Amino acid sequence: MLRVVSLSLVILTAGLFSAAADPQADDLTLCRDRQAEVQARASACDNLLKADKLTGKDKAIALSVRGNTLISKRDYDRAIETLSIAIDLDPDYVIALNLRGLAYERKGQDDLAMADYNLALRKRPTYGVPYNNRGVIHARRGALQSALDDFSLSIKYTPKFLLGWTNRARARTLMKDFDGAIADFAEAEKIDPTAPQIASNRCITYGMMGKYAQALADCNGLIERQPKNVFAINNRADVSMMKGDLDAALKDYNTAIQINPNNIRAHSGRGQIYERKKDLAQARADYRAAAYSLTKFDEPDVARARAVAQERLAALTLQAPAGATGRRVALVIGNGSYKNVHALPNPPRDSKLIASVLRDVGFQSVISVNDLTRDKFFDALKAFAEEAEKADWAVVYYAGHGFEIGGVNYLVPVDAKLAADKDAETQAVALEQVIAAVGAARKMRLVVLDACRDNPFAPSMQRTLSLKLVDKGFSNIEPGAGFMVVYAAKHGETAMDGDGSANSPFATALAREIRQPRIEIRKLFDIIRDDVWAATKHEQQPFTYGSPPGREDFYFVAGK
């Protein structure tokens, strides 16, 4: 998700963004220079590493700079590997320990992150940045006093560290120490009066104080300068909610969702408004859009919003209308007529085949749609979720372009324009939104993705994030209990489209095996995997993640 400010943003030193070093300086001098411009230093260090000219502490420094770059690109596995080598070379290099902790944190491995932060602080108790990063974990866990203590230590030892002040202000706000929070924001302004996180977060503080005019002045000023700042738009919506102006809040949440349809905070907030308005069907839809996660890391604001959505969804699900026992519904999508990249001939054919088979085996409702734009894609998911609420089974089959960018799996509407990898957040459909749609069903929740084709946007896409899998398929996932997600090809691999007018190997096997009686669904997809593996001469291997509820067997055709 697009985030304007990260609470755990890390810098190598407080002076990292100072003026660039002399362009004539040699690479070694520039790589060692902690005051150098970020990109210039990273390039210098990379040049030395590629030339294999470094040893010992100098190599540890260069690897740490590379590790920091990998973190900024969300390539956390490679960052951890790189930083671990740096730590082996220089076990006392606390910058590398802090950075590795941040990489672990972004992977959702908070215990390993805390271990690295703690070790860095034992080695250098006056190092301010790990206190800040440790405080962020405490804040995410709800341990606000511990977070406050760590932010205070970060400020004590690094008084010019902007995030130390703004993070402590946010912690104080949650603890209702509003005067202390406002004082911290004032100190942050002395460091950088233009920093957007000051106005956007102080907006919430003033709102909680009941000073709505000042709150809205902060948020409005920032949004005027940055009209697509979704973080600030959500904050203004939250303030309107505090004020009791539900219409203004709804307008802002709608704007945030229009900019980024996958935004967790906006869906959670909008769900609360619809619940207050007694539109429980729409409330449940928004809560579902916010509740399901395939990633292990949420920023604290997002984590709180997701927790609210999960809690309210559980409460409202008990009120959901009950349907006929055994009802099975499906949404079948075939996206082939892409407007900005080459078309795919097979997805419409494959989706027609699968829709026909599902009807033949007794699904009471099969919604079959092709060539969905972004807006139509979300409309289809919303309509299907309403069907799924009245069903025991909910199945989504999708054929079309799909891939992983920056750790998130996306399905691609036919009107998507991905000039840069970060555009996926606003142009494509996150897999979580598809999982949310099937999540309304009572028993079987199945998503089938015949979408692991090469990314056609890759050759011209501006690359700002980790793209180790962006050219080929999806990344591996861990769906929640009671969900199955089936990939036509194993993560990081591509699926074949079929020859000429033939269906894809995966769709062919799926259509054939679904018709077979008395094959339990777990075994069914094992058979499909083996069929595709054989048919493609070991070039394509489907893969299944998750599982349905364990106390019941599920059959497409029960048989006798």
C-alpha positions as CSV (number, residue, x, y, z in Angstrom):
1,M,0.0,0.0,0.0
2,L,1.0,3.5,-0.7
3,R,2.3,5.1,2.5
4,V,3.6,8.7,2.7
5,V,5.5,8.3,6.0
6,S,7.0,5.2,7.5
7,L,7.4,5.3,11.3
8,S,10.4,3.1,11.1
9,L,12.1,4.9,8.3
10,V,15.9,4.5,8.8
11,I,18.8,6.7,7.8
12,L,22.4,5.8,8.2
13,T,23.2,9.0,10.0
14,A,21.3,12.2,10.8
15,G,23.3,14.0,8.1
16,L,22.5,11.5,5.3
17,F,20.8,14.1,3.1
18,S,23.5,16.7,3.3
19,A,25.1,18.1,0.2
20,A,26.7,15.7,-2.3
21,A,30.3,14.9,-2.0
22,D,32.9,16.3,-4.4
23,P,32.2,14.5,-7.7
24,Q,35.9,14.1,-8.2
25,A,36.4,12.2,-5.0
26,D,37.4,8.5,-5.5
27,D,34.9,5.8,-4.8
28,L,36.5,4.6,-1.6
29,T,36.4,8.1,-0.1
30,L,32.8,8.6,-1.2
31,C,31.7,5.1,0.0
32,R,33.2,5.8,3.5
33,D,31.5,9.3,3.7
34,R,28.4,9.1,5.8
35,Q,27.5,12.6,4.9
36,A,27.5,11.9,1.1
37,E,24.4,12.1,-1.1
38,V,22.6,8.8,-0.9
39,Q,22.6,7.7,-4.5
40,A,26.2,8.8,-5.2
41,R,27.4,6.9,-2.1
42,A,25.5,3.8,-3.1
43,S,26.9,3.9,-6.6
44,A,30.5,4.3,-5.3
45,C,30.1,1.4,-2.9
46,D,28.6,-0.8,-5.6
47,N,31.5,0.0,-7.9
48,L,34.0,-1.1,-5.3
49,L,32.0,-4.3,-4.5
50,K,31.8,-5.3,-8.1
51,A,35.5,-4.7,-8.6
52,D,36.1,-6.8,-5.4
53,K,38.5,-4.2,-4.1
54,L,37.4,-4.2,-0.5
55,T,38.1,-6.2,2.6
56,G,37.4,-6.0,6.3
57,K,35.6,-2.9,7.7
58,D,35.5,-1.1,4.4
59,K,33.7,-4.0,2.8
60,A,31.3,-4.1,5.7
61,I,30.5,-0.4,5.1
62,A,29.9,-0.9,1.4
63,L,27.7,-3.9,2.1
64,S,25.7,-2.0,4.6
65,V,25.1,0.8,2.1
66,R,23.9,-1.9,-0.4
67,G,21.7,-3.4,2.3
68,N,20.1,0.0,2.9
69,T,19.3,0.3,-0.8
70,L,17.8,-3.2,-0.9
71,I,15.5,-2.3,2.0
72,S,14.3,0.8,0.2
73,K,13.4,-1.5,-2.7
74,R,11.6,-3.9,-0.4
75,D,14.0,-6.8,-1.2
76,Y,14.3,-7.8,2.4
77,D,15.7,-11.3,1.9
78,R,18.7,-10.1,-0.1
79,A,19.1,-7.2,2.3
80,I,19.3,-9.6,5.3
81,E,21.8,-11.8,3.4
82,T,23.9,-8.8,2.5
83,L,23.9,-7.2,5.9
84,S,24.7,-10.6,7.6
85,I,27.9,-10.7,5.5
86,A,28.7,-7.2,6.7
87,I,28.1,-8.2,10.3
88,D,30.4,-11.2,9.9
89,L,33.1,-8.9,8.6
90,D,32.7,-6.4,11.4
91,P,30.6,-7.7,14.3
92,D,30.7,-4.3,16.0
93,Y,29.3,-2.4,13.1
94,V,26.0,-1.3,14.7
95,I,24.7,0.4,11.5
96,A,24.6,-3.0,9.8
97,L,22.8,-4.5,12.9
98,N,20.2,-1.8,12.9
99,L,19.6,-2.1,9.2
100,R,19.2,-5.9,9.4
101,G,16.8,-5.4,12.2
102,L,14.7,-3.1,10.0
103,A,14.7,-5.7,7.2
104,Y,13.5,-8.4,9.6
105,E,10.8,-6.0,10.9
106,R,9.6,-5.3,7.4
107,K,9.3,-9.1,6.8
108,G,7.1,-9.4,9.9
109,Q,9.8,-11.0,12.0
110,D,9.7,-8.6,14.9
111,D,11.5,-10.9,17.4
112,L,14.5,-11.1,15.1
113,A,14.3,-7.4,14.6
114,M,14.3,-6.7,18.3
115,A,17.3,-9.0,18.8
116,D,19.3,-6.9,16.3
117,Y,18.2,-3.6,17.7
118,N,19.0,-4.8,21.3
119,L,22.4,-6.0,20.2
120,A,23.2,-2.8,18.4
121,L,22.3,-0.8,21.6
122,R,24.4,-3.1,23.8
123,K,27.3,-2.4,21.6
124,R,26.6,1.4,21.4
125,P,24.0,2.6,24.0
126,T,24.1,6.1,22.6
127,Y,23.0,5.1,19.0
128,G,19.6,6.8,18.7
129,V,18.1,5.2,15.6
130,P,17.6,1.6,17.0
131,Y,15.7,3.1,19.9
132,N,13.3,4.7,17.4
133,N,12.9,1.5,15.5
134,R,12.4,-0.6,18.6
135,G,9.8,2.0,19.8
136,V,7.9,1.4,16.5
137,I,7.6,-2.3,17.3
138,H,6.4,-1.5,20.8
139,A,3.8,0.9,19.4
140,R,2.6,-1.6,16.9
141,R,2.1,-4.1,19.7
142,G,0.2,-1.5,21.8
143,A,3.0,-1.2,24.4
144,L,2.8,2.6,24.3
145,Q,4.8,3.4,27.5
146,S,7.7,1.3,26.2
147,A,7.4,3.0,22.9
148,L,7.4,6.4,24.5
149,D,10.5,5.5,26.5
150,D,12.4,4.4,23.4
151,F,11.4,7.4,21.4
152,S,12.6,9.6,24.3
153,L,16.0,7.8,24.2
154,S,16.2,8.2,20.5
155,I,15.7,12.0,20.9
156,K,18.2,12.1,23.8
157,Y,21.0,10.6,21.8
158,T,20.0,11.9,18.3
159,P,18.3,15.2,19.0
160,K,18.2,16.2,15.3
161,F,16.4,12.9,14.2
162,L,13.1,14.1,12.9
163,L,11.3,10.8,13.2
164,G,12.2,10.5,16.9
165,W,10.2,13.7,17.6
166,T,7.2,12.8,15.3
167,N,7.0,9.3,16.6
168,R,7.0,10.4,20.2
169,A,4.3,12.9,19.3
170,R,2.2,10.1,17.9
171,A,2.7,7.9,20.9
172,R,1.8,10.8,23.2
173,T,-1.3,11.4,21.2
174,L,-2.4,7.8,21.6
175,M,-1.7,8.2,25.4
176,K,-3.8,11.5,25.4
177,D,-0.8,13.6,26.4
178,F,-1.8,16.2,23.8
179,D,0.3,19.1,25.2
180,G,3.4,16.9,25.1
181,A,2.5,15.8,21.5
182,I,2.1,19.4,20.3
183,A,5.4,20.4,21.9
184,D,7.1,17.5,20.1
185,F,5.7,18.6,16.8
186,A,7.0,22.1,17.4
187,E,10.5,20.6,18.0
188,A,10.2,18.6,14.8
189,E,9.3,21.9,12.9
190,K,12.6,23.4,14.1
191,I,14.4,20.5,12.3
192,D,12.4,20.6,9.1
193,P,9.3,22.9,9.0
194,T,8.3,21.4,5.6
195,A,8.2,17.8,6.6
196,P,4.7,16.5,5.6
197,Q,4.5,14.0,8.5
198,I,4.3,16.9,10.9
199,A,1.1,18.5,9.6
200,S,-0.6,15.1,8.7
201,N,0.0,13.6,12.2
202,R,-0.6,16.8,14.1
203,C,-4.0,16.9,12.3
204,I,-5.0,13.8,14.2
205,T,-3.6,15.2,17.5
206,Y,-5.7,18.4,17.2
207,G,-8.7,16.3,16.2
208,M,-8.4,14.1,19.3
209,M,-8.2,17.3,21.3
210,G,-11.5,18.5,19.8
211,K,-9.7,21.4,18.1
212,Y,-11.2,20.6,14.7
213,A,-10.5,23.9,13.0
214,Q,-6.8,23.6,13.7
215,A,-6.8,19.9,12.8
216,L,-8.5,20.5,9.4
217,A,-6.2,23.5,8.7
218,D,-3.2,21.1,9.1
219,C,-4.7,18.4,6.8
220,N,-6.1,20.8,4.3
221,G,-2.8,22.7,3.9
222,L,-1.0,19.5,3.2
223,I,-3.6,18.1,0.8
224,E,-3.6,21.3,-1.1
225,R,0.2,20.8,-1.7
226,Q,-0.1,17.0,-2.2
227,P,-3.6,16.3,-3.6
228,K,-3.0,12.5,-3.8
229,N,-1.5,12.1,-0.3
230,V,-3.7,9.2,0.8
231,F,-2.2,9.2,4.3
232,A,-3.3,12.8,4.8
233,I,-6.7,12.2,3.2
234,N,-7.4,9.3,5.5
235,N,-6.3,11.5,8.5
236,R,-8.7,14.2,7.5
237,A,-11.5,11.7,7.2
238,D,-10.6,10.4,10.6
239,V,-10.9,13.9,12.0
240,S,-14.3,14.4,10.3
241,M,-15.4,11.2,12.0
242,M,-14.3,12.6,15.4
243,K,-16.2,15.7,14.6
244,G,-19.4,13.8,13.7
245,D,-19.3,14.9,10.1
246,L,-19.9,11.6,8.4
247,D,-20.6,13.0,5.0
248,A,-17.2,14.8,4.9
249,A,-15.5,11.6,6.2
250,L,-17.2,9.4,3.6
251,K,-16.2,11.8,0.8
252,D,-12.5,11.6,1.9
253,Y,-12.6,7.8,2.3
254,N,-14.1,7.5,-1.2
255,T,-11.4,9.7,-2.6
256,A,-8.7,7.6,-0.9
257,I,-10.2,4.4,-2.4
258,Q,-10.5,6.0,-5.8
259,I,-6.8,6.8,-5.7
260,N,-5.8,3.5,-4.2
261,P,-8.6,0.9,-4.3
262,N,-6.6,-1.5,-2.1
263,N,-6.2,1.0,0.8
264,I,-6.8,-0.7,4.2
265,R,-7.4,2.4,6.3
266,A,-10.0,3.9,3.9
267,H,-12.0,0.7,3.7
268,S,-12.0,0.2,7.5
269,G,-13.0,3.8,8.0
270,R,-15.7,3.7,5.4
271,G,-17.0,0.4,6.8
272,Q,-17.5,2.2,10.2
273,I,-19.6,4.9,8.5
274,Y,-21.8,2.5,6.7
275,E,-22.3,0.5,9.9
276,R,-23.4,3.7,11.6
277,K,-25.8,4.4,8.7
278,K,-27.2,0.8,9.1
279,D,-26.0,-0.2,5.6
280,L,-24.6,-3.5,6.9
281,A,-24.0,-5.1,3.5
282,Q,-21.7,-2.3,2.4
283,A,-20.1,-2.2,5.9
284,R,-19.3,-5.9,5.6
285,A,-17.9,-5.4,2.1
286,D,-15.5,-2.7,3.3
287,Y,-14.5,-4.6,6.4
288,R,-13.7,-7.6,4.2
289,A,-11.6,-5.4,1.9
290,A,-9.6,-4.3,4.9
291,A,-9.5,-7.5,7.0
292,Y,-7.6,-10.0,4.9
293,S,-3.8,-9.8,4.7
294,L,-1.2,-11.9,2.8
295,T,1.7,-9.7,4.1
296,K,3.3,-10.0,7.5
297,F,4.0,-6.4,8.1
298,D,1.6,-3.4,8.6
299,E,2.5,0.1,9.6
300,P,0.9,0.9,13.0
301,D,-1.9,2.9,11.5
302,V,-2.7,0.2,9.1
303,A,-2.5,-2.5,11.7
304,R,-5.0,-0.6,13.9
305,A,-7.4,-0.1,11.0
306,R,-7.2,-3.8,10.0
307,A,-7.8,-4.9,13.6
308,V,-11.0,-2.8,13.7
309,A,-12.2,-4.2,10.4
310,Q,-11.6,-7.8,11.6
311,E,-13.4,-7.2,14.9
312,R,-16.4,-5.5,13.2
313,L,-16.6,-8.1,10.4
314,A,-16.7,-10.9,13.0
315,A,-19.5,-9.1,14.8
316,L,-21.5,-8.4,11.7
317,T,-21.1,-11.8,10.1
318,L,-23.4,-13.2,12.7
319,Q,-26.1,-10.9,11.3
320,A,-25.4,-11.8,7.7
321,P,-28.3,-13.3,5.8
322,A,-28.3,-17.0,5.7
323,G,-28.7,-18.8,2.3
324,A,-29.7,-22.3,1.2
325,T,-27.4,-25.0,2.6
326,G,-25.0,-26.3,0.0
327,R,-25.2,-23.2,-2.3
328,R,-22.1,-22.8,-4.5
329,V,-21.2,-19.7,-6.4
330,A,-18.3,-18.7,-8.7
331,L,-16.8,-15.7,-10.3
332,V,-14.9,-16.5,-13.5
333,I,-12.8,-13.7,-15.1
334,G,-10.9,-13.8,-18.4
335,N,-8.8,-10.7,-19.1
336,G,-7.2,-10.8,-22.6
337,S,-7.9,-7.5,-24.4
338,Y,-5.2,-5.4,-22.8
339,K,-5.1,-1.9,-24.0
340,N,-1.5,-0.9,-23.2
341,V,0.4,-4.2,-23.7
342,H,0.0,-7.2,-25.9
343,A,-3.3,-9.0,-25.8
344,L,-3.7,-12.6,-24.5
345,P,-5.9,-14.7,-26.7
346,N,-6.5,-17.6,-24.3
347,P,-8.0,-16.1,-21.0
348,P,-11.5,-15.5,-22.6
349,R,-11.5,-19.1,-24.0
350,D,-10.2,-20.5,-20.7
351,S,-12.8,-18.6,-18.6
352,K,-15.6,-19.7,-20.9
353,L,-14.5,-23.4,-20.5
354,I,-14.3,-23.2,-16.7
355,A,-17.6,-21.3,-16.3
356,S,-19.3,-24.0,-18.4
357,V,-17.8,-26.8,-16.3
358,L,-18.8,-25.2,-13.0
359,R,-22.4,-24.8,-14.2
360,D,-22.4,-28.5,-15.4
361,V,-21.3,-29.7,-11.9
362,G,-24.1,-27.8,-10.2
363,F,-23.0,-24.4,-9.2
364,Q,-26.1,-22.4,-8.6
365,S,-24.6,-19.1,-9.7
366,V,-21.6,-18.5,-12.1
367,I,-20.8,-14.9,-12.9
368,S,-18.6,-15.0,-16.0
369,V,-17.0,-11.7,-17.2
370,N,-14.2,-10.8,-19.5
371,D,-11.8,-7.9,-20.1
372,L,-12.4,-6.0,-16.9
373,T,-11.2,-2.5,-16.4
374,R,-10.0,-1.5,-12.9
375,D,-13.4,-0.1,-11.9
376,K,-15.3,-3.0,-13.4
377,F,-13.0,-5.5,-11.7
378,F,-13.8,-4.0,-8.3
379,D,-17.5,-3.8,-9.2
380,A,-17.4,-7.5,-10.0
381,L,-15.7,-8.4,-6.8
382,K,-18.2,-6.4,-4.8
383,A,-21.2,-8.0,-6.5
384,F,-19.7,-11.5,-6.1
385,A,-19.0,-11.0,-2.4
386,E,-22.7,-10.3,-1.9
387,E,-23.4,-13.6,-3.6
388,A,-20.8,-15.4,-1.5
389,E,-22.4,-14.2,1.7
390,K,-25.4,-16.4,0.9
391,A,-23.3,-19.5,0.0
392,D,-21.3,-22.3,1.4
393,W,-18.8,-22.3,-1.5
394,A,-17.3,-19.3,-3.2
395,V,-14.8,-19.8,-6.0
396,V,-12.9,-17.2,-8.1
397,Y,-11.1,-18.3,-11.3
398,Y,-9.0,-15.7,-13.0
399,A,-7.0,-15.9,-16.2
400,G,-5.0,-12.9,-17.4
401,H,-1.9,-11.0,-16.5
402,G,-0.7,-11.2,-12.9
403,F,2.5,-10.8,-11.1
404,E,4.3,-9.8,-7.9
405,I,5.7,-6.3,-7.2
406,G,7.4,-5.2,-4.0
407,G,6.1,-8.3,-2.1
408,V,2.4,-7.9,-3.1
409,N,0.6,-10.1,-5.7
410,Y,-1.5,-8.3,-8.2
411,L,-4.1,-9.1,-10.9
412,V,-4.1,-6.7,-13.8
413,P,-7.1,-5.0,-15.3
414,V,-7.1,-4.5,-19.1
415,D,-6.8,-0.7,-18.8
416,A,-3.8,-0.7,-16.4
417,K,-0.9,1.6,-17.2
418,L,2.1,0.6,-15.2
419,A,4.8,3.2,-16.2
420,A,6.5,2.4,-12.9
421,D,6.3,-0.6,-10.5
422,K,4.8,1.5,-7.8
423,D,1.8,2.2,-10.0
424,A,0.6,-1.3,-9.3
425,E,-0.8,-0.1,-6.0
426,T,-3.3,2.2,-7.7
427,Q,-3.7,0.5,-11.1
428,A,-4.0,-3.2,-10.3
429,V,-6.0,-5.4,-8.0
430,A,-4.2,-6.8,-5.0
431,L,-4.8,-10.5,-4.4
432,E,-6.1,-9.7,-0.9
433,Q,-9.1,-8.1,-2.5
434,V,-10.0,-11.3,-4.3
435,I,-9.5,-13.3,-1.2
436,A,-11.8,-10.8,0.6
437,A,-14.5,-11.5,-1.9
438,V,-14.5,-15.3,-1.4
439,G,-14.1,-14.7,2.4
440,A,-17.8,-14.1,2.7
441,A,-18.6,-17.8,2.1
442,R,-19.3,-20.0,5.1
443,K,-17.2,-23.1,4.2
444,M,-15.1,-23.4,1.0
445,R,-13.2,-20.3,-0.1
446,L,-11.2,-21.0,-3.2
447,V,-9.2,-18.7,-5.5
448,V,-7.7,-20.2,-8.7
449,L,-5.1,-18.0,-10.6
450,D,-4.2,-19.0,-14.1
451,A,-2.2,-15.8,-14.3
452,C,1.5,-16.6,-13.9
453,R,2.5,-15.2,-17.3
454,D,5.5,-13.0,-18.0
455,N,4.9,-9.4,-17.0
456,P,4.5,-7.5,-20.3
457,F,5.1,-4.1,-18.6
458,A,8.6,-5.1,-17.4
459,P,10.6,-4.0,-20.4
460,S,9.5,-0.4,-20.1
461,M,8.6,-0.2,-16.4
462,Q,10.5,2.2,-14.2
463,R,12.0,0.2,-11.4
464,T,11.9,1.6,-7.9
465,L,11.1,-1.5,-5.8
466,S,12.4,-5.0,-5.5
467,L,11.8,-6.7,-8.8
468,K,13.3,-10.1,-8.3
469,L,9.9,-11.7,-9.3
470,V,8.3,-8.9,-11.2
471,D,9.1,-10.5,-14.6
472,K,7.7,-13.9,-13.8
473,G,4.6,-14.8,-11.9
474,F,3.5,-14.5,-8.3
475,S,5.4,-14.8,-5.0
476,N,4.5,-17.4,-2.4
477,I,1.8,-16.6,0.1
478,E,0.3,-17.7,3.4
479,P,-3.5,-17.4,3.2
480,G,-5.5,-17.5,6.4
481,A,-7.2,-20.6,7.8
482,G,-10.0,-21.9,5.6
483,F,-8.7,-20.5,2.3
484,M,-7.2,-22.2,-0.7
485,V,-5.3,-20.3,-3.3
486,V,-4.1,-22.3,-6.4
487,Y,-1.5,-21.0,-8.8
488,A,-1.4,-22.4,-12.3
489,A,2.4,-22.2,-12.0
490,K,4.7,-22.3,-8.9
491,H,5.7,-19.0,-7.5
492,G,8.3,-17.2,-9.6
493,E,7.5,-19.3,-12.7
494,T,5.3,-18.7,-15.8
495,A,2.2,-20.5,-17.1
496,M,1.8,-21.6,-20.7
497,D,-1.1,-20.2,-22.7
498,G,-1.7,-23.2,-25.0
499,D,-1.2,-23.5,-28.8
500,G,-3.4,-21.9,-31.3
501,S,-7.1,-22.2,-30.4
502,A,-6.4,-24.7,-27.6
503,N,-7.0,-23.9,-23.9
504,S,-4.1,-23.5,-21.5
505,P,-2.7,-26.7,-20.0
506,F,-3.9,-25.7,-16.6
507,A,-7.5,-24.8,-17.7
508,T,-7.6,-28.1,-19.7
509,A,-6.6,-30.2,-16.7
510,L,-8.9,-28.2,-14.3
511,A,-11.9,-28.6,-16.5
512,R,-11.3,-32.4,-16.9
513,E,-10.7,-33.2,-13.3
514,I,-13.5,-31.1,-11.8
515,R,-16.0,-33.4,-13.6
516,Q,-14.6,-36.5,-11.9
517,P,-16.8,-37.8,-9.1
518,R,-15.8,-38.4,-5.5
519,I,-12.4,-36.7,-5.6
520,E,-11.8,-34.6,-2.5
521,I,-10.7,-31.1,-3.4
522,R,-7.2,-31.4,-1.8
523,K,-6.4,-34.5,-3.8
524,L,-8.1,-33.0,-6.9
525,F,-5.5,-30.2,-7.1
526,D,-2.7,-32.7,-6.5
527,I,-3.9,-34.6,-9.6
528,I,-4.2,-31.4,-11.6
529,R,-0.6,-30.5,-10.6
530,D,0.6,-33.9,-11.9
531,D,-1.4,-33.6,-15.1
532,V,0.0,-30.2,-15.9
533,W,3.5,-31.3,-15.0
534,A,3.3,-34.2,-17.4
535,A,1.5,-32.3,-20.2
536,T,4.1,-29.5,-20.2
537,K,7.0,-31.9,-20.1
538,H,8.0,-30.7,-16.6
539,E,8.0,-27.0,-17.6
540,Q,5.0,-25.9,-15.5
541,Q,4.0,-27.0,-12.0
542,P,0.9,-25.7,-10.3
543,F,1.0,-25.0,-6.6
544,T,-1.6,-24.8,-3.8
545,Y,-1.4,-22.6,-0.8
546,G,-3.6,-22.9,2.3
547,S,-6.4,-25.5,2.8
548,P,-10.1,-25.6,3.4
549,P,-11.6,-26.3,6.8
550,G,-10.1,-29.6,8.1
551,R,-13.2,-31.3,9.6
552,E,-15.1,-31.7,6.3
553,D,-14.4,-33.2,2.9
554,F,-15.3,-31.1,-0.2
555,Y,-16.2,-32.4,-3.7
556,F,-17.0,-30.6,-6.9
557,V,-18.9,-33.8,-7.9
558,A,-20.0,-35.9,-4.9
559,G,-20.9,-39.0,-6.8
560,K,-22.4,-42.1,-5.1
